[in-house]
Amino acid sequence: MAGLPCTNYHLIEDNPFERHFWGRVKIEAGGALYFFVPGGRAQTLLHNIKYRRRSDYAVKVGQIYGQQLAATHRFHDLSAIIPVPLHWRKLRKRGFNQSRSFAEGLSESMCVPVDLEILKRKRSTSTQTRKSRSARVLNVADAFDLKQSSRLEGMRVLLVDDVLTTGATLEACASKLLEIPGLKVTLATIACGRI
């Protein structure tokens, strides 16, 4: 993982990652470990995780980023880490959820439990790759549901995904989570484009 371009967004309030969500969904803090550049090393890492089934890479990246997040006050007092869920059909086809593997690594470093029960994908969606922002928003509209939400009332959670591109999926998930009274949402991804 050495030599990958780090963002250091977790250290910066009102960073470009967070500004990406202004006016769309209320988040407390957000950041990505690496910059995603087409054809770059972060893209290769993500490709290996997602398509070559290297979930161990996602766990390792989570451990690395978790240490960094734990060292800053902006990501303290978390009750749970929630990975963006896959629909059961896609999970069965792929064999694992890269966001869950990333969350497991974060959990190890931050000593915060992963919650796989609260947020569910209720319908399968087509791949977001090569879709415009508006098409991505429509694709994930009403795709998520909450289960057992009362136990997280008034808590603070970390919602995680593999990469931030348009932010449509994270926005849809965060909006659904914010239906829980008093819940505060922070975000983290393995990588993001230069936004």
C-alpha positions as a Markdown table, in Angstrom:
| # | Residue | x | y | z |
|---|---|---|---|---|
| 1 | Met | 0.0 | 0.0 | 0.0 |
| 2 | Ala | 3.1 | 2.2 | 0.1 |
| 3 | Gly | 3.3 | 4.8 | -2.6 |
| 4 | Leu | -0.4 | 5.3 | -3.0 |
| 5 | Pro | -1.5 | 9.0 | -3.0 |
| 6 | Cys | -3.0 | 9.8 | 0.4 |
| 7 | Thr | -5.7 | 12.5 | 0.8 |
| 8 | Asn | -5.2 | 13.3 | 4.5 |
| 9 | Tyr | -8.8 | 14.5 | 4.4 |
| 10 | His | -9.5 | 13.1 | 7.8 |
| 11 | Leu | -7.3 | 15.8 | 9.2 |
| 12 | Ile | -9.1 | 18.7 | 7.5 |
| 13 | Glu | -12.4 | 20.2 | 8.4 |
| 14 | Asp | -14.6 | 21.1 | 5.4 |
| 15 | Asn | -12.4 | 19.1 | 3.1 |
| 16 | Pro | -13.4 | 18.5 | -0.5 |
| 17 | Phe | -14.9 | 15.1 | 0.4 |
| 18 | Glu | -17.2 | 16.7 | 3.0 |
| 19 | Arg | -18.0 | 19.7 | 0.7 |
| 20 | His | -19.1 | 17.1 | -1.9 |
| 21 | Phe | -22.2 | 16.4 | 0.3 |
| 22 | Trp | -23.1 | 19.9 | 1.3 |
| 23 | Gly | -26.7 | 20.6 | 0.5 |
| 24 | Arg | -27.3 | 16.9 | -0.2 |
| 25 | Val | -27.1 | 15.1 | 3.1 |
| 26 | Lys | -25.9 | 16.2 | 6.6 |
| 27 | Ile | -22.6 | 14.5 | 7.6 |
| 28 | Glu | -20.4 | 15.2 | 10.6 |
| 29 | Ala | -17.1 | 14.3 | 9.0 |
| 30 | Gly | -15.8 | 12.4 | 6.0 |
| 31 | Gly | -12.7 | 11.3 | 4.2 |
| 32 | Ala | -11.0 | 8.9 | 1.9 |
| 33 | Leu | -7.6 | 7.3 | 2.4 |
| 34 | Tyr | -6.4 | 7.5 | -1.2 |
| 35 | Phe | -6.9 | 9.6 | -4.3 |
| 36 | Phe | -8.4 | 7.7 | -7.2 |
| 37 | Val | -6.8 | 8.5 | -10.5 |
| 38 | Pro | -7.9 | 6.6 | -13.6 |
| 39 | Gly | -5.1 | 4.1 | -14.4 |
| 40 | Gly | -3.3 | 4.8 | -11.1 |
| 41 | Arg | -2.3 | 2.7 | -8.2 |
| 42 | Ala | -5.5 | 3.2 | -6.2 |
| 43 | Gln | -7.6 | 2.1 | -9.2 |
| 44 | Thr | -5.4 | -1.1 | -9.4 |
| 45 | Leu | -5.9 | -1.7 | -5.7 |
| 46 | Leu | -9.7 | -1.3 | -6.0 |
| 47 | His | -9.8 | -3.5 | -9.1 |
| 48 | Asn | -7.9 | -6.2 | -7.2 |
| 49 | Ile | -10.2 | -6.0 | -4.2 |
| 50 | Lys | -13.4 | -6.0 | -6.2 |
| 51 | Tyr | -12.8 | -8.2 | -9.2 |
| 52 | Arg | -9.9 | -10.4 | -8.1 |
| 53 | Arg | -11.6 | -11.1 | -4.8 |
| 54 | Arg | -8.7 | -9.8 | -2.7 |
| 55 | Ser | -10.8 | -9.0 | 0.4 |
| 56 | Asp | -7.6 | -9.3 | 2.4 |
| 57 | Tyr | -6.5 | -6.0 | 0.7 |
| 58 | Ala | -9.6 | -4.3 | 1.8 |
| 59 | Val | -9.2 | -5.5 | 5.4 |
| 60 | Lys | -5.5 | -4.3 | 5.4 |
| 61 | Val | -6.5 | -0.8 | 4.0 |
| 62 | Gly | -9.2 | -0.6 | 6.7 |
| 63 | Gln | -6.6 | -1.4 | 9.4 |
| 64 | Ile | -4.3 | 1.3 | 8.0 |
| 65 | Tyr | -7.1 | 3.9 | 7.7 |
| 66 | Gly | -8.6 | 3.0 | 11.0 |
| 67 | Gln | -5.3 | 3.8 | 12.8 |
| 68 | Gln | -5.3 | 7.2 | 11.1 |
| 69 | Leu | -9.0 | 7.9 | 11.9 |
| 70 | Ala | -8.6 | 6.8 | 15.5 |
| 71 | Ala | -5.8 | 9.4 | 16.0 |
| 72 | Thr | -8.1 | 12.3 | 15.1 |
| 73 | His | -11.0 | 13.7 | 17.2 |
| 74 | Arg | -13.2 | 14.0 | 14.2 |
| 75 | Phe | -13.8 | 10.3 | 14.1 |
| 76 | His | -14.2 | 9.5 | 17.8 |
| 77 | Asp | -17.3 | 8.4 | 19.8 |
| 78 | Leu | -18.5 | 6.0 | 17.2 |
| 79 | Ser | -21.1 | 3.4 | 18.1 |
| 80 | Ala | -20.9 | 1.3 | 14.9 |
| 81 | Ile | -19.3 | 1.0 | 11.5 |
| 82 | Ile | -21.8 | 0.3 | 8.8 |
| 83 | Pro | -20.7 | -0.9 | 5.4 |
| 84 | Val | -22.8 | -0.1 | 2.3 |
| 85 | Pro | -24.7 | -3.4 | 1.8 |
| 86 | Leu | -24.9 | -5.5 | -1.3 |
| 87 | His | -28.1 | -7.1 | -2.4 |
| 88 | Trp | -28.1 | -10.8 | -1.6 |
| 89 | Arg | -28.0 | -11.8 | -5.3 |
| 90 | Lys | -24.9 | -9.7 | -6.0 |
| 91 | Leu | -23.3 | -10.9 | -2.7 |
| 92 | Arg | -23.8 | -14.5 | -3.8 |
| 93 | Lys | -22.4 | -13.8 | -7.2 |
| 94 | Arg | -19.3 | -11.9 | -6.0 |
| 95 | Gly | -18.7 | -13.9 | -2.9 |
| 96 | Phe | -18.0 | -11.0 | -0.6 |
| 97 | Asn | -18.7 | -7.4 | 0.0 |
| 98 | Gln | -15.6 | -5.2 | -0.4 |
| 99 | Ser | -17.2 | -2.5 | 1.8 |
| 100 | Arg | -17.7 | -5.0 | 4.6 |
| 101 | Ser | -14.1 | -6.2 | 4.4 |
| 102 | Phe | -13.0 | -2.5 | 4.6 |
| 103 | Ala | -15.3 | -2.1 | 7.6 |
| 104 | Glu | -13.8 | -5.1 | 9.3 |
| 105 | Gly | -10.3 | -3.7 | 9.0 |
| 106 | Leu | -11.5 | -0.3 | 10.4 |
| 107 | Ser | -13.2 | -2.1 | 13.2 |
| 108 | Glu | -10.0 | -3.9 | 14.2 |
| 109 | Ser | -8.0 | -0.6 | 14.4 |
| 110 | Met | -10.7 | 1.5 | 15.9 |
| 111 | Cys | -12.3 | -1.0 | 18.3 |
| 112 | Val | -15.7 | -0.2 | 17.0 |
| 113 | Pro | -18.2 | -3.0 | 16.1 |
| 114 | Val | -19.3 | -3.5 | 12.5 |
| 115 | Asp | -23.1 | -3.5 | 12.2 |
| 116 | Leu | -24.5 | -5.6 | 9.4 |
| 117 | Glu | -28.1 | -5.6 | 10.5 |
| 118 | Ile | -29.2 | -1.9 | 10.6 |
| 119 | Leu | -29.0 | -1.1 | 6.8 |
| 120 | Lys | -30.2 | -3.5 | 4.2 |
| 121 | Arg | -30.4 | -3.3 | 0.4 |
| 122 | Lys | -34.0 | -4.1 | -0.4 |
| 123 | Arg | -33.6 | -4.2 | -4.2 |
| 124 | Ser | -30.9 | -5.1 | -6.6 |
| 125 | Thr | -29.5 | -2.2 | -8.7 |
| 126 | Ser | -27.4 | -2.3 | -11.8 |
| 127 | Thr | -23.8 | -1.3 | -11.7 |
| 128 | Gln | -23.1 | 2.4 | -11.1 |
| 129 | Thr | -20.0 | 2.3 | -13.4 |
| 130 | Arg | -20.4 | 4.5 | -16.5 |
| 131 | Lys | -23.6 | 6.1 | -15.3 |
| 132 | Ser | -24.1 | 9.8 | -15.1 |
| 133 | Arg | -24.7 | 11.4 | -11.6 |
| 134 | Ser | -28.4 | 11.7 | -12.2 |
| 135 | Ala | -28.6 | 8.1 | -13.5 |
| 136 | Arg | -26.8 | 7.0 | -10.4 |
| 137 | Val | -29.1 | 8.8 | -8.1 |
| 138 | Leu | -32.1 | 7.3 | -9.8 |
| 139 | Asn | -30.5 | 3.8 | -9.7 |
| 140 | Val | -30.1 | 3.8 | -5.9 |
| 141 | Ala | -33.3 | 5.8 | -5.0 |
| 142 | Asp | -35.3 | 3.8 | -2.5 |
| 143 | Ala | -32.8 | 0.9 | -2.7 |
| 144 | Phe | -32.1 | 0.7 | 1.1 |
| 145 | Asp | -34.1 | 0.0 | 4.2 |
| 146 | Leu | -33.6 | 0.1 | 8.0 |
| 147 | Lys | -33.9 | -2.8 | 10.5 |
| 148 | Gln | -33.8 | -2.5 | 14.3 |
| 149 | Ser | -33.1 | 1.2 | 14.0 |
| 150 | Ser | -34.2 | 2.2 | 17.5 |
| 151 | Arg | -31.0 | 0.8 | 19.1 |
| 152 | Leu | -28.9 | 3.5 | 17.3 |
| 153 | Glu | -31.0 | 6.5 | 18.3 |
| 154 | Gly | -28.8 | 9.4 | 19.4 |
| 155 | Met | -25.6 | 7.5 | 18.3 |
| 156 | Arg | -22.8 | 8.3 | 15.9 |
| 157 | Val | -21.9 | 5.9 | 13.1 |
| 158 | Leu | -19.3 | 5.5 | 10.4 |
| 159 | Leu | -20.8 | 4.6 | 7.0 |
| 160 | Val | -18.2 | 3.1 | 4.7 |
| 161 | Asp | -17.9 | 2.2 | 1.0 |
| 162 | Asp | -15.0 | 1.4 | -1.3 |
| 163 | Val | -14.9 | 4.5 | -3.5 |
| 164 | Leu | -16.5 | 7.9 | -3.7 |
| 165 | Thr | -17.3 | 9.0 | -7.3 |
| 166 | Thr | -20.6 | 10.9 | -7.6 |
| 167 | Gly | -21.6 | 10.0 | -4.0 |
| 168 | Ala | -25.1 | 8.8 | -4.9 |
| 169 | Thr | -24.8 | 5.5 | -3.0 |
| 170 | Leu | -23.4 | 7.1 | 0.1 |
| 171 | Glu | -26.0 | 9.8 | 0.0 |
| 172 | Ala | -28.8 | 7.3 | -0.4 |
| 173 | Cys | -27.5 | 5.3 | 2.6 |
| 174 | Ala | -26.8 | 8.3 | 4.8 |
| 175 | Ser | -30.3 | 9.8 | 4.1 |
| 176 | Lys | -31.9 | 6.5 | 5.1 |
| 177 | Leu | -29.7 | 6.3 | 8.3 |
| 178 | Leu | -30.6 | 9.9 | 9.2 |
| 179 | Glu | -34.2 | 8.8 | 9.5 |
| 180 | Ile | -33.1 | 7.4 | 12.9 |
| 181 | Pro | -33.8 | 10.1 | 15.6 |
| 182 | Gly | -30.7 | 11.8 | 16.8 |
| 183 | Leu | -28.3 | 9.7 | 14.7 |
| 184 | Lys | -25.1 | 11.4 | 13.4 |
| 185 | Val | -23.3 | 10.1 | 10.3 |
| 186 | Thr | -19.6 | 10.2 | 9.4 |
| 187 | Leu | -18.3 | 8.7 | 6.1 |
| 188 | Ala | -15.1 | 7.0 | 5.0 |
| 189 | Thr | -14.0 | 5.4 | 1.7 |
| 190 | Ile | -10.9 | 3.7 | 0.5 |
| 191 | Ala | -10.5 | 6.2 | -2.3 |
| 192 | Cys | -12.1 | 9.2 | -4.0 |
| 193 | Gly | -11.6 | 11.1 | -7.2 |
| 194 | Arg | -10.2 | 14.6 | -7.0 |
| 195 | Ile | -13.4 | 16.4 | -6.1 |
